[in-house]
Amino acid sequence: MQSYATFHDLKDKNVFITGGGAGIGAALTEGFLTQGAKVAFVQRSDASEFAEKMGDKYGQKPLFLPCDITDIDALKAAMEQAAAAHGEIDVVVNNAANDQRHSLEEYGVEDWDKSININLRPHYFTAQAAAPGMKKKGGGAIINFSSASYMMGNAGYSSYVASKAGITGLTRALARELGPDNIRVNALVPGWVLTKKQLDMWATEEDLKAHLDKQCLKEHLVEQDIVDATLFLASKTSRMMTSQALVVDGGVVMTG
């Protein structure tokens, strides 16, 4: 993995990542390992082989904890296991999400609840679980993955778009509540990152061209672009940044 910067203060930090065994999440796990951090991650699908590969490559195997993040008790138990293995958690990265496409008329109550239970609810409860340990250690960082899709007002997956807007609001509220304990809470807002899933499921040639036309920078985003921004928010390099939404999208949406 190519890394554009080394954040020395992340060495030996205890990092917990949701969805850390595939796509952007797998790149995040590897990115933190390159910094010398101790990583634990949850993933619903089997990521044992990935964890072994990372251990062989970096000499420090990430702790893979099988978990469905819609089961909050299981998610909290996984965080307790991570803390027992590595010490109290320093950094939480709420990455896991599902951007399943759907229309308004086809979506029922159960579908809606399932989407929110994946895309928004876990962010609240990981913060709730990690905050006491962070407070004990004198601070920490929580990074909530939002999406530029809500700023663009994208159609075709409104439950996902709504949850990603909710993440920004939650981030600001938690930053205010946890700031006195030196716990920073920021949202990272990726644009369209061309993971294998995106390429396999959604990325038609026509859509790719149309999206690139909207970007200021005429190059599609890849996982590494999101990794470096996440490392920055986790590091004390950004120590006075909290309650912010950092957009990494090649220049499609604007903030401020």
C-alpha positions as CSV (number, residue, x, y, z in Angstrom):
1,M,0.0,0.0,0.0
2,Q,1.3,3.4,-1.0
3,S,1.1,6.0,1.8
4,Y,1.6,9.7,1.3
5,A,2.3,10.5,4.9
6,T,3.4,8.9,8.2
7,F,1.5,9.9,11.3
8,H,3.9,9.0,14.0
9,D,1.5,9.4,16.9
10,L,-0.7,6.6,15.5
11,K,2.0,4.0,16.4
12,D,0.6,1.6,19.0
13,K,-2.8,3.3,19.0
14,N,-5.8,1.0,19.4
15,V,-8.1,1.3,16.4
16,F,-11.6,-0.2,16.0
17,I,-13.1,-0.3,12.5
18,T,-16.5,-1.4,11.4
19,G,-16.6,-3.2,8.0
20,G,-12.8,-3.4,8.1
21,G,-12.4,-6.6,6.0
22,A,-13.5,-5.5,2.5
23,G,-13.6,-2.5,0.2
24,I,-12.7,0.8,1.7
25,G,-12.7,-0.9,5.2
26,A,-10.0,-3.3,4.2
27,A,-7.9,-0.4,2.9
28,L,-8.4,1.4,6.2
29,T,-7.3,-1.6,8.2
30,E,-4.1,-1.8,6.1
31,G,-3.6,1.9,6.3
32,F,-3.6,1.9,10.1
33,L,-1.3,-1.1,10.1
34,T,1.2,0.8,8.0
35,Q,1.3,3.4,10.8
36,G,2.1,0.7,13.4
37,A,-1.4,0.9,15.0
38,K,-3.1,-2.1,16.6
39,V,-6.3,-2.8,14.7
40,A,-9.5,-4.7,15.5
41,F,-12.3,-4.8,13.0
42,V,-15.7,-6.3,12.6
43,Q,-17.1,-7.7,9.4
44,R,-20.2,-9.8,8.8
45,S,-18.6,-11.9,6.1
46,D,-15.5,-14.1,6.8
47,A,-12.3,-11.9,6.7
48,S,-10.0,-14.5,8.3
49,E,-7.9,-14.8,5.1
50,F,-7.5,-11.1,4.8
51,A,-6.4,-10.8,8.5
52,E,-3.8,-13.6,8.0
53,K,-2.5,-11.8,4.9
54,M,-2.2,-8.5,6.8
55,G,-0.4,-10.2,9.6
56,D,2.1,-11.8,7.3
57,K,2.7,-8.5,5.5
58,Y,3.1,-6.2,8.5
59,G,4.1,-8.5,11.3
60,Q,1.0,-7.6,13.3
61,K,-2.2,-9.4,12.6
62,P,-5.4,-7.3,12.9
63,L,-8.0,-8.8,15.2
64,F,-11.0,-9.9,13.1
65,L,-14.2,-10.2,15.0
66,P,-17.1,-11.6,13.1
67,C,-20.2,-9.4,13.8
68,D,-23.4,-8.2,12.3
69,I,-23.4,-4.5,13.2
70,T,-27.2,-4.4,13.3
71,D,-26.9,-6.5,16.5
72,I,-25.9,-3.8,18.9
73,D,-25.2,-6.2,21.8
74,A,-22.8,-8.2,19.5
75,L,-21.2,-5.0,18.3
76,K,-20.6,-3.8,21.9
77,A,-19.2,-7.3,22.8
78,A,-16.8,-7.1,19.9
79,M,-15.6,-3.7,21.1
80,E,-15.1,-5.2,24.6
81,Q,-13.0,-8.0,23.0
82,A,-11.0,-5.4,21.1
83,A,-10.3,-3.5,24.3
84,A,-9.4,-6.7,26.2
85,A,-6.9,-7.6,23.4
86,H,-5.3,-4.2,22.7
87,G,-6.3,-1.9,25.6
88,E,-8.9,0.8,25.6
89,I,-9.8,2.0,22.2
90,D,-8.2,5.2,21.0
91,V,-9.8,5.5,17.5
92,V,-13.2,4.4,16.2
93,V,-13.9,4.4,12.5
94,N,-17.5,3.9,11.6
95,N,-17.1,2.8,8.0
96,A,-19.6,-0.1,7.4
97,A,-22.5,0.8,5.2
98,N,-24.8,-0.6,2.5
99,D,-25.8,1.6,-0.4
100,Q,-28.4,-0.8,-1.9
101,R,-30.4,0.9,-4.6
102,H,-34.2,1.1,-4.3
103,S,-37.1,3.2,-5.4
104,L,-39.6,5.0,-3.2
105,E,-42.6,2.8,-4.0
106,E,-40.9,-0.6,-3.5
107,Y,-39.5,0.1,0.0
108,G,-41.4,-1.0,3.1
109,V,-41.0,-0.3,6.8
110,E,-38.7,-3.3,7.4
111,D,-36.5,-2.3,4.5
112,W,-36.2,1.2,5.9
113,D,-35.4,0.0,9.4
114,K,-32.8,-2.4,8.1
115,S,-31.1,0.4,6.1
116,I,-31.0,2.7,9.1
117,N,-29.8,-0.1,11.4
118,I,-26.8,-0.6,9.1
119,N,-26.1,3.0,8.0
120,L,-26.8,5.2,11.1
121,R,-27.6,3.4,14.3
122,P,-24.2,1.7,14.9
123,H,-22.4,5.1,14.8
124,Y,-24.3,6.1,18.0
125,F,-23.6,3.0,19.9
126,T,-19.9,2.6,19.0
127,A,-19.5,6.1,20.4
128,Q,-21.4,5.2,23.5
129,A,-19.3,2.1,24.0
130,A,-15.9,3.7,23.3
131,A,-16.4,7.1,25.1
132,P,-15.7,5.9,28.7
133,G,-12.4,4.3,27.8
134,M,-11.4,7.3,25.8
135,K,-12.2,9.6,28.7
136,K,-10.1,7.4,30.9
137,K,-7.2,7.7,28.5
138,G,-7.5,11.5,28.2
139,G,-9.1,11.6,24.8
140,G,-9.7,9.9,21.5
141,A,-11.0,10.2,18.0
142,I,-14.3,9.0,16.4
143,I,-14.6,9.2,12.6
144,N,-18.0,8.7,11.1
145,F,-18.3,7.9,7.4
146,S,-20.9,10.0,5.7
147,S,-21.3,10.4,1.9
148,A,-21.4,13.2,-0.6
149,S,-24.5,11.6,-2.0
150,Y,-26.7,13.5,0.5
151,M,-25.0,16.8,-0.4
152,M,-25.7,16.0,-4.1
153,G,-29.3,15.0,-3.4
154,N,-28.8,11.7,-5.2
155,A,-31.9,9.7,-6.1
156,G,-32.2,5.9,-6.2
157,Y,-31.2,5.1,-2.6
158,S,-33.0,7.6,-0.4
159,S,-32.8,5.6,2.8
160,Y,-29.0,5.6,2.5
161,V,-28.9,9.3,1.6
162,A,-31.0,10.1,4.6
163,S,-28.8,8.1,7.0
164,K,-25.7,9.8,5.6
165,A,-27.2,13.2,6.3
166,G,-28.1,12.0,9.8
167,I,-24.5,11.0,10.4
168,T,-23.4,14.6,9.9
169,G,-25.9,15.8,12.5
170,L,-25.0,13.0,14.9
171,T,-21.3,13.9,14.5
172,R,-21.9,17.5,15.5
173,A,-24.0,16.6,18.5
174,L,-21.5,14.1,19.8
175,A,-18.5,16.4,19.2
176,R,-20.2,19.0,21.4
177,E,-21.1,16.4,24.1
178,L,-17.7,14.7,24.2
179,G,-15.4,17.6,23.5
180,P,-14.9,18.4,27.2
181,D,-13.3,15.0,27.5
182,N,-10.9,15.7,24.6
183,I,-12.8,13.2,22.4
184,R,-12.9,14.5,18.8
185,V,-15.7,13.5,16.5
186,N,-15.6,14.2,12.8
187,A,-17.4,13.0,9.7
188,L,-15.5,12.0,6.6
189,V,-17.5,12.6,3.5
190,P,-16.3,10.5,0.5
191,G,-17.4,11.0,-3.0
192,W,-17.8,8.1,-5.4
193,V,-14.9,5.7,-4.6
194,L,-14.5,3.0,-7.2
195,T,-14.3,-0.1,-5.1
196,K,-14.7,-3.5,-6.7
197,K,-18.3,-3.6,-5.4
198,Q,-19.1,-0.2,-7.1
199,L,-17.5,-1.3,-10.3
200,D,-19.3,-4.7,-10.3
201,M,-22.8,-3.4,-9.3
202,W,-23.3,0.3,-10.2
203,A,-20.6,1.8,-12.3
204,T,-21.8,2.0,-15.9
205,E,-19.6,3.6,-18.4
206,E,-22.2,6.4,-18.9
207,D,-22.5,7.1,-15.1
208,L,-18.7,7.1,-14.7
209,K,-18.3,9.7,-17.4
210,A,-21.2,11.8,-16.1
211,H,-19.8,11.8,-12.6
212,L,-16.3,12.7,-13.7
213,D,-17.7,15.6,-15.5
214,K,-19.0,16.9,-12.2
215,Q,-15.5,16.6,-10.5
216,C,-13.0,19.5,-10.5
217,L,-10.2,16.9,-10.5
218,K,-10.6,14.6,-13.5
219,E,-9.6,11.4,-11.9
220,H,-11.8,8.8,-10.1
221,L,-11.4,8.3,-6.4
222,V,-9.8,5.1,-5.1
223,E,-9.6,3.6,-1.6
224,Q,-6.2,5.2,-0.8
225,D,-7.7,8.7,-1.2
226,I,-10.0,7.9,1.8
227,V,-7.4,6.1,3.8
228,D,-5.0,9.1,4.0
229,A,-7.8,11.5,5.0
230,T,-8.9,9.1,7.8
231,L,-5.4,8.8,9.1
232,F,-5.2,12.5,9.3
233,L,-8.5,12.8,11.3
234,A,-7.3,10.0,13.6
235,S,-3.9,11.6,14.2
236,K,-3.2,14.6,16.5
237,T,-2.2,16.4,13.4
238,S,-5.8,17.3,13.4
239,R,-6.0,17.8,17.1
240,M,-8.1,21.0,17.0
241,M,-10.5,19.6,14.4
242,T,-13.8,18.4,15.7
243,S,-17.5,18.6,14.7
244,Q,-16.4,18.9,11.0
245,A,-17.4,17.2,7.8
246,L,-14.3,16.6,5.7
247,V,-15.2,16.1,2.0
248,V,-13.0,14.0,-0.2
249,D,-14.7,13.8,-3.6
250,G,-12.5,15.4,-6.2
251,G,-14.4,18.6,-6.1
252,V,-18.1,17.9,-6.7
253,V,-19.8,19.4,-3.6
254,M,-18.8,22.5,-1.7
255,T,-18.9,23.2,2.0
256,G,-18.8,26.6,3.8
